[in-house]
Amino acid sequence: MNNAILLLARILLSFMFILAGLGKFGDPASTAGMITQAGLPAATLLTYVAGVFEVVTGLAVLVGFQTTIAAILLAGFSVFTALVFHSGAINIPDFPAGANGLLTVFNGLMMMKNLAVAGGFLGLAVAGAGAWSVDGFRGTKPAFA
């Protein structure tokens, strides 16, 4: 039963990162705009770096390859994006105050979601990928076991 739950956890945790990473290649301007608004340099380059990072680490978690490393990296990425992109109020010029208020609430929910996802990845880093994974087939034990 534990292996089935770990597989399900890997699928659920990796799914949004793989899709988000691929999405950055389909619409890089949107992510680059958010990166620019956050005050980070080289927004277009960072968009593509983030896209590759999310797809590669997401796939690693999905198949359970080097799971501890990938999970720790994604936990850090989740905390970073929570704090940098989702911790502040939203104030879009020419939007009604109520709309900006609602967007601020959604942004706060995104921050909490990212922090919760980081917790899931830390749990996966400790538990390992389970037997139904590349790590399991190779006999790789979790680094923290």
Sequence and secondary structure as in RCSB ss.txt:
>XXXX:A:sequence
MNNAILLLARILLSFMFILAGLGKFGDPASTAGMITQAGLPAATLLTYVAGVFEVVTGLAVLVGFQTTIAAILLA
GFSVFTALVFHSGAINIPDFPAGANGLLTVFNGLMMMKNLAVAGGFLGLAVAGAGAWSVDGFRGTKPAFA
>XXXX:A:secstr
 HHHHHHHHHHHHHHHHHHHHHHHHH HHHHHHHHHHTT S HHHHHHHHHHHHHHHHHHHHHTSSHHHHHHHHH
HHHHHHHHHHSSS    TTS HHHHHHHHHHHHHHHHHHHHHHHHHHHHHHH S SSSHHHHHT   TT 
